[in-house]
Amino acid sequence: MACPNFENRILDYLDQTLPAAERQAVEQHLAAGPECCVLAGEWNRLDAALAHCLTPPVLSPAFSARLWARINAQAAGVAKREPALRKAECEAEFLAYTTWLRQRSLDWAGLLDGIGVAILLTLGAYGLYGLSSAVAEGPATSLVGSPGTLTLLLIGAAGMLAAVGWALKPRNLRLMALV
């Protein structure tokens, strides 16, 4: 079996495309290794047989000019189309990335709304607790007379109304359905 490291170099040697230093190294390897020398001989015979059986195609004199004209025409079309195509690709990539970010980012407004509602519910419960304790202490006229009790009543009512208002927003209805 021939040396796998030298097979490509042997082909280049047979095609006479190696630099002088590598050419000498391949010649020394062929002299030292009989298997590689046999492989090089087989490839030489195959190359000679193919050259005898096959005739290279003959190109028309205008082929080169036509080929370069087509290349230049396609290059001009690509150059005109390239910026618009690249812009569309960049816009699509940007849109996809921003959509991905929106889906995975924290909804700060919703979080703050939820915290606010929790605070308002707490204040409302506290206000209603104060109201209930004031009613238990005396007649209803004492509610208006005490500024602290009136404040608790207003805070409780405002808290409850804000919580109900928040809960009735369409976005928050969807959020509460998940809970």
C-alpha positions in Angstrom: 0.0 0.0 0.0 1.3 3.5 -0.9 1.9 6.1 1.7 -1.3 8.2 2.2 0.7 11.3 3.1 2.5 11.2 -0.3 -0.3 10.3 -2.7 -1.4 13.9 -3.4 2.2 15.0 -3.6 2.9 12.1 -6.1 0.0 13.3 -8.2 1.4 16.9 -8.2 4.8 15.5 -9.0 3.4 13.6 -12.1 1.6 16.8 -13.1 4.9 18.7 -12.7 3.3 21.3 -10.4 5.6 20.9 -7.4 8.3 23.4 -6.4 11.9 22.1 -6.8 12.4 21.4 -3.1 9.3 19.3 -2.8 10.0 17.6 -6.2 13.3 16.4 -4.8 11.6 15.1 -1.6 9.1 13.1 -3.7 11.8 11.7 -5.9 13.8 10.5 -2.9 10.6 9.0 -1.5 9.8 7.2 -4.8 13.4 5.8 -4.8 13.1 4.5 -1.2 9.6 3.2 -1.4 8.8 0.5 -4.0 5.0 0.6 -3.4 4.8 4.4 -4.1 7.0 3.9 -7.1 4.6 1.2 -8.5 1.7 3.5 -7.7 3.3 6.4 -9.6 4.0 4.0 -12.6 0.3 2.9 -12.6 -0.8 6.5 -12.6 1.6 7.4 -15.5 0.2 4.5 -17.5 -3.4 5.5 -16.8 -2.6 9.1 -17.8 -1.1 7.9 -21.0 -4.1 5.6 -21.8 -6.5 8.4 -21.1 -4.5 10.8 -23.3 -4.6 8.2 -26.1 -8.3 7.5 -25.9 -9.7 10.9 -25.1 -9.3 14.0 -27.2 -9.5 17.3 -25.3 -12.4 19.5 -26.3 -11.7 22.2 -28.8 -13.3 25.5 -27.8 -14.4 28.1 -30.4 -12.3 31.2 -30.7 -15.2 33.3 -29.4 -15.7 31.2 -26.3 -13.4 33.2 -24.0 -15.0 36.5 -25.0 -18.6 35.1 -24.5 -17.6 33.6 -21.2 -16.2 36.9 -19.9 -19.2 38.8 -21.2 -21.5 36.5 -19.2 -19.4 36.8 -16.1 -19.4 40.6 -16.3 -23.1 40.7 -16.9 -23.9 38.5 -14.0 -21.5 40.4 -11.7 -23.2 43.7 -12.6 -26.6 42.2 -11.9 -25.4 40.8 -8.5 -23.8 44.2 -7.7 -27.1 46.0 -8.3 -29.2 43.5 -6.4 -26.8 42.8 -3.6 -27.4 45.9 -1.4 -31.2 45.5 -1.6 -31.0 41.8 -0.8 -28.6 42.4 2.1 -30.8 45.1 3.5 -33.8 42.8 3.4 -31.8 40.0 5.1 -30.7 42.4 7.8 -34.2 43.8 8.4 -35.6 40.2 8.7 -32.8 39.2 11.1 -33.4 42.4 13.2 -37.1 41.8 13.3 -36.7 38.1 14.3 -34.2 39.0 17.1 -36.3 41.8 18.5 -39.4 39.5 18.5 -37.3 36.9 20.3 -36.2 39.5 22.9 -39.8 40.7 23.4 -41.0 37.2 24.0 -38.2 36.5 26.6 -37.9 39.8 28.3 -39.6 40.6 31.6 -42.8 42.6 31.4 -41.7 45.4 33.7 -45.0 47.4 33.4 -47.0 44.3 34.3 -44.7 43.5 37.2 -45.0 47.1 38.5 -48.8 46.9 38.0 -49.0 43.7 40.0 -46.9 45.2 42.8 -49.0 48.3 42.8 -52.2 46.2 43.0 -50.8 44.2 45.8 -49.9 47.4 47.8 -53.4 48.8 47.0 -55.1 45.7 48.1 -53.1 45.7 51.3 -53.9 49.3 52.0 -57.5 48.6 51.2 -57.7 45.7 53.5 -56.0 47.8 56.2 -58.5 50.6 55.6 -61.5 48.3 55.8 -60.1 46.7 58.9 -59.8 50.2 60.4 -63.3 51.0 59.2 -64.7 47.8 60.7 -63.0 48.5 64.0 -64.3 52.1 64.1 -67.9 50.9 63.4 -67.5 48.4 66.2 -66.5 51.1 68.6 -69.4 53.5 68.1 -72.0 55.1 66.0 -71.5 55.9 62.3 -71.1 59.6 63.0 -67.8 59.0 64.7 -66.4 57.8 61.3 -66.6 61.3 59.8 -65.4 63.0 63.0 -62.1 61.2 63.1 -59.6 62.3 60.4 -57.6 59.0 60.8 -60.6 56.9 60.3 -61.7 58.9 57.3 -58.3 58.6 55.8 -58.4 54.8 56.3 -61.8 54.7 54.7 -60.6 56.7 51.6 -57.4 54.6 51.3 -59.4 51.4 51.5 -61.9 52.5 48.9 -59.3 53.9 46.5 -57.2 50.7 46.9 -60.2 48.5 46.1 -61.2 50.6 43.1 -57.7 50.7 41.7 -57.4 46.9 42.1 -60.7 46.4 40.3 -59.7 48.8 37.5 -56.4 47.0 37.1 -58.1 43.6 37.0 -60.5 44.8 34.3 -57.8 45.7 31.7 -57.8 43.2 28.8 -54.0 42.5 29.2 -54.4 41.9 32.9 -57.4 39.6 32.4 -55.2 37.4 30.3 -52.5 37.6 33.0 -55.0 36.6 35.7 -56.3 33.7 33.7 -52.8 32.2 33.8 -52.8 32.4 37.6 
